[in-house]
Amino acid sequence: MSTPLSPLRVVDADFFAAAGPGGELPAPTLPEIAFAGRSNVGKSSLMNALMGRRNLVRTSGTPGCTRAVNLFRARCADDVELLLADLPGYGYAKRSKDERTSWGPLLERYLGRRPSLAALVVLVDARRGIEDEERQLLEFVASTKAQRAPVATLIVATKLDKVPASRRKVELQRIRAEGAPVLGVSAESGDGVAAVWSRVRAVVGVGLPQ
């Protein structure tokens, strides 16, 4: 007898749309969860793990390859559909100054005005914690709450497998002290992936029925 699928499990996922600087995304249709973080924080790997795919979200040996807002559609076993937004990475010095500057209006427009944006997942390296760029990003999103529906925020500490087991609780507590909810995850081992997906579903109001 086969084991029933978890209602939260992603059963279908594909590329949906993209927009670079000066471009426009399709009109909102589904709740969107945006993923942001430094260029080498493991964002693509985590998104692939959440959707149960290997190479749907582009990964590269060269950090910073994402230069647009890329949307991916995910359908779960309970037929709930969400869009996951892969945002351009930041903090990678080898990108040209003009190119990095051009991302500013693109990201500000998406994060500040996109009516279907329900949650922002900010990825940080578990060994580095929250730094100035992440604080500025969170502050910007908080500053837009008077102009749009509230956006839930979640900190995800990646690369937890790189932290000694004896230090993981301490590092997560240090990040949590910044005042934002935080979950630890390792896309490599899979630890924490289910918890992140469950939290994402919950913050957009489509968690498991009580």
N, C-alpha and C positions, 0 to 999 in steps of 0.2 A: 504494500500500500504506500503510495507516494505521500510525502510530507507536504501539507498545504503551504503555499507561498505566504510569506509575511505580507500584509497589506501595504507595508512601507517599501517593499522591495521594488526597485525600478525594473520594469519589464521591457521598456522600449525607450530608446534615447537617440536623438539625432541632432545634427546642426540645423538651426532655425533661421538665423539672420545675423548680419554684421553691419556695423557702421564705423567708418573711420572719421578723422577730423573733417568737418564740413558735410558729412553724410547724415542720413536720417534712418532710424530704425522703423520697422513697421508699427502701425498703430497698436497700442496695448491690447492684449487679448487675455493673458493669463498672469497670475501673480509671478513676480520676478524676484529672484534672490541673487544679489551681486556678490562676487568674490574679488577681493582686492588684497594686494600684498606686494612686498618687494619681489623683484624679478627672479630671485633664486630661492624663494621660500617654499616652493613645492605646490603652487596653486593648481597647475594643470594636473599634476598627479593626484591631488586630493579630489578634484572635480571628477576625474575619470573613475576614481574609487567609489565616490558617492553614486555615480550612475552605473556602476558595474561594467564599465567599458575599459578597454586597454589604451586605445589611442584616439578616442573621439575628440578630446580637447588636446590641441597640439602641445607637445613637449619638445624641448630642444636642448642640445648641449650648450647652446648660446643663450644665456639668460636675456630676458627682455624681448622675446620674439613677438609677443602680443602687441599689436599697434592699433587695435580697434576694440570696440565693445562687441564681443561675440556672444550670441545667444544660443543656448542649447535647450531643446525641449526634452523633458523627462516625464514619462507616464508610469505611474506606480500600479501595483497589482490591484489596488482598489479603485483604479481609473482616475485618481487625482492627477492632474497635469500641472507642472510648474515649468517656468523658464529659468535657467541658470545663466547668469551673465558673467563672462570672463572679462575682467577689466584690465587695461594695460598695466604692466608692472612698473614699479618706480624704484629709484635708488640705484640705477645702473649707469655708471658714468660714461660708458663708451657710446651711448646713444648721443646723437648730435643735440646741441642745445635747442636748435629750432624745432626739432622733432619732439623733444620733451615738452617744450612750450606749447606746441600744437595740441598736446593731449589735454591741457588745462581746460579750455572751453568745452571739449568733448565730455570730459568727466564731470565737470561742474553742471553741465546741462543734464546729463543722465542722472547723477546723484541728487541734484537739486530740484529737478522738474518732472522726472519720469513718473507719471501717476500710478503705474502698475508696480513700482518698486516697493516690495514689502519688507525686505530685510537686507542688511549688509553684513557679510561675513568678512572680517578683517583677519588675515593670516599673519602670524608672527612666528619667527623661529623660536622654539621653546628655550634655546640657549641664550637668546638675545633679549627676548621680551618686547614690550611696547617701547618704541622710540619716537622721536619727534614727528616723523612723517605719519605714523599711525595716529598719534594724538591730533595732528592737524586734520586728518581725514575724518576722524570721529567728531571733532569740533565743527567741521564744515557741515556734516550731515545733521548734527543737532541744531545748527543755526537755521536750517531750512524748514524746521517743523511748523513754523507759522504759515508757510506757503503751501503746504501739502499735507497729505495724510502721514501719520507717524511712520518712521522706518525703524524696525527693530534692529539692534546691533548685537553681534556676537563676536567675541575674540576666539580664534582657534589657534592653539599653539601647535605648530607642525614639527615634524622630525623628532617626535618624542623618543623614538628608538635610539637617537644619538645621545640622549641624556641618561646617565647611570640611574638604575631603578631607585637607588637610595636617595636621589636628588629630585626625582620627578615631582613629588608632592610639594616640595619647597619651591621649585621653579614656578609651578602653576599658582601657588599662593602668592608669589611675588607679582605675577602678572595680574592676578585677581585684585590685588591691593590697589590697582589703578581705578577700580570702580566698575568695571564691565564684566559681564558673565564670560567665563572662559572654559573651553574644553580642550583637552590634550588629544592629539591624534598622531598616528603614524601611517601614512599611505603605504609605506613599505611593508609593515607587518599586518596592517588592517586594524590595529588597535584604535578604538575610538571612532571609527568611521560610522558605524551604526548609530552611535550616540549623537554625532553631529547631524546626520540625516534626520533622526527623530526630532532633534531640537529645531532644525530648519522647518520641518513640517509643522511643528507646534507653534512657532512664532508667526506663521502665516495663517494660522487657524484651521489647518487641515491635518491635525494629528489623528491618532486613533480614537474612535468613539469611546466614551466612558461607559 
